[in-house]
Amino acid sequence: MDKVVSQKENQEITLVDVAAIACREWKIAAGVFFILMAFVIVATLFADEKYAYSSIYKVAEQQETDNNPQGALEQPSTVAEKIRTVYVWEAARVLLDEWGMERLEFDLEVNNPNDTLLVVLTTEATESMAGKVNELHKQTLEQAKAEQQSILLRLGESLESRRLGLSGQVESLTGENERSELAATYVGLIADIDAKLAELSDGKIVRLSERSVEPVGLGPVWMLLFGIIVSVMMALVSAWLMHFIRLVAKALRDDSRTC
């Protein structure tokens, strides 16, 4: 029983063992550490900082109702989904042809903040890509605005048509009390239509690819710290692997001598 326990204790690797192995194989550990750190330093020095570029679109509006308390012509979430699945890809296809590129070198995120009429486009990119980001945001939002403008125009024409019809009815109803009461009803309906027409409002591009003040993502200091941690871990692993290889080679030599 004691022999089994001692064997288990001998098979366990403690921090002291790891430190001892690293000391024995310090050349391998140091070599791996410095090679990896060289890559990290070069990557940190030559890495371009990324900034967040954001655009904001306010959806077109109409008269508020119980079913539509915000008064949105289309629900902002619906507009955001159209941008995400249709408009951005149509704009990207045209722009990629103009730029002679096969794919975009940056992503575009589309969000609708809760309880707002806003749709927010966000892209993380380097300053060298700022012009392309601006073009993509602009083309995408102009498509969304044009589509909403078309819906708004049809709604306005429909309301105007109803208003003209009611105005004609009012002019034809004169004289009798019953007709006067009906005319008053029509006048009320016309007033409601006028109120709806007054509430119609175009969609607006409130902000276009405005750059964040501070860079996003890991800064140089954090990249170096992360690189140091990874380099130390890989140095210890390489030292342990080299020690293991030496032990295996020694065991094979002892077996060959025994045979």
N, C-alpha and C positions, 0 to 999 in steps of 0.2 A: 504493500500500500504506500509506504514511504517512498519507494522507488518511483511509483507512478506520479506522486505529487511532485517529486524533485524533477522529473522529466517535464511536467507541465510548466513548472517554474522556469526551467531552462529554455522552454520554447517561447515564453512571453518576451516581448520587446518593450523595454521601458524607454523613457526620455533619455536616461543616462546612456543606454545602448545606442540610441540614435545619435546622440552627441559624440559618443566614442567612435562610431562608424564614420561620421562626418569628419572627425579629426584624422582618422586613418586615411580617408580618401579625400583629403582637403584639396588636392590638386584638381581632381575631377569636379568637386563641388564648386571650387572657386572659378574654374573655367566656365562651367555652365552658367554660374551666376553672372559673371562679367559679360559673357556673350549675350545673354538675354537682356541685361541692363543696357547694353549698347543698342540693341534693337529698340528698346523702350525709349531711350533718350532721343534717338534719331526720329522715331515716330512722333514723339512729343514736339520736337523742334520744327518738324515739317508739316505737322497736322494743321489744317485750316480750321479756325474757330467757326462754329455754326451759330447762327442766330435764328430766332423765331420770327417769321414774317406772317402777319395776321391781317385779314381783310374782314370787314363786317358789312353785311347786307341787311337792310330793314325791309321786310316784305310789304307788299301793297296792302292798303287798308280799305275797309268799307264800314258801314254803320254797324255798331255793336248790337248784338241780340242776346237773348237768353242762352241760345245754343252756341253763340260765338261771342263770348264776353270780351275778348281781346280785339274783336273787329278785324281779324285777319282775312284778306281775300282768299288766301289758301293757308292752311295751317303751316307754321314755320317748320315743323317736323317733316311735313310732306315736301316742302321746298328743299329742305336739306337732303332728303332722300333722292329727289330728282337730280340735285347737283352731284351727289355722291355716285349715282349709278348711270347718269346719262350725260349731263352737261360737261363734267370735267373730262370725260373720255372723248367726247366730240372735240372739245377745245384742244386736248392733248394731241389728238391725231393730226389736226391741222398744223399745230405748232411744231410737232416733230418733223413733219415734212419740210417746213420752212427752215428749221435749224439743221436739217440733215442728220438727225439723231434717230437711233432705233428705240430708245426707251428714255424715260425721265430719270434724272439722277437725284431726284428728291421725291418725297411723298407729300400728299395733301390730305389733311384731316378736315372733316366737316362736322360741326356741332351746332346744336340749337340750345342755348342756355335756357333753363327752366323758366317758365312764365314770362317769356319775352317774345318780341316779334323779330328777333335778330337771328341771323345765320352767320356763323363764324367759320372762316377758312383759315387754317394754320399750316404753315410749312416750315420745317427746319432745314436750313441750307446755308452754304458758305456765301460770303459777300460776292464772290465771283458769279454766283448763280442768281443774284438779286434781280437782274433784268428779266431773266427767264421766268422766275417766280412771279414777278409783277405781271408779265404777259399772260401767264396761265390763269392767275386769279382774275385778271381783268376780263379775259375772254369768257371764262366760266360764269362770272357774275353778270356779264352783259347778256349772255344767253338766258339766264334765269330772269333777269329784268325784262327782256323782250317778251318772253313767254307770259309773264305776269301782266305786262302792258297789253298784250293781245286779249287776255281774259278780262281785264279791266275795261277795255274798249268795248267788247261785246256786251258786258253788263251795263255800261253807260248807255249804249245804243238801245238796249232793251228797255231801260228805264225811260229814256227820252221818248221812245215810241209809245209807251203806255201813257206818258204825260200828255203827248199830243192828242192821243185818242180821248183822254178824259177832258182835255181842254175843249175839244170839239163838242163833246157831249154837254159840257156846261153852257157853251154858247147857244146850243139848240134848245136848252131848257130855260124858258123865261115865261113869266106871266103867272101861271097857276101856282097855288100853295104847294101842292104835292110835287110839282116840278121844281119849285124853289127848294124844298127840303132835299130832293134828290141832287139838285145842283150843289147844295151845301155839302152833301156827302162827298160828291166828286171833288169839290174844292179841298176838302180835308185829305182825300187821297192824293191829290196833286201836291199838297203841302208835305205829305209823308215822302213822296217821290223826290221832291226838292231837297228834303233833308238827307235822303239817301245819296243823291247826287253830290251834295256838298261834302259828304263824308268820304267820298272816293278819293284815294290818295295813291300816287305812284310809288312803286318800290324804289329804294334809294341805296346806292353804294356809299355807305357812311365812311368807310376807311378802306384804303387799297394798299395791300402788302406793306404795312408799316412795320419797321424793324424793331425788335426788342432792344432795350438799352444794354442789357448784359448778355453775353454768350450763353448758350444752353448746352447741356451735356456735361461731361467730365472736363474740368479745367486741367491745365498743365500739372498743377500740384497733385491733384487727385490721380491723374494718370501715372505720375511718378511713384506715388505711394502704392497704387495698385500693382505697378510693375515690380517694385521692390518685393512686395509680398509674394507675388507669383514666382519671381526669380529665386527667392529663398526656398520656397517649397520645392521647386523643380531641382534646385541644387541638392537639397536633402534627399529627394527621391533618386536622383542620379547617383549620389554617393552610396545609397543603400543598394541600388541595383548593381553597381560595380562590386560592392562587397559580396553580394549574393553570387555574382558570376565567379568571383575568385574562390568562394567556398565550393561551388559546384565543380570548378576546374580541379581544385585540390582533392575533392572526393573522388573524382574520376581517375586522377593520377594514383591515388592510394589503392583504388580497386584494381587498376592495371598492374601495379606492383604485386598485389596479393595473388593475382591470377598467374 
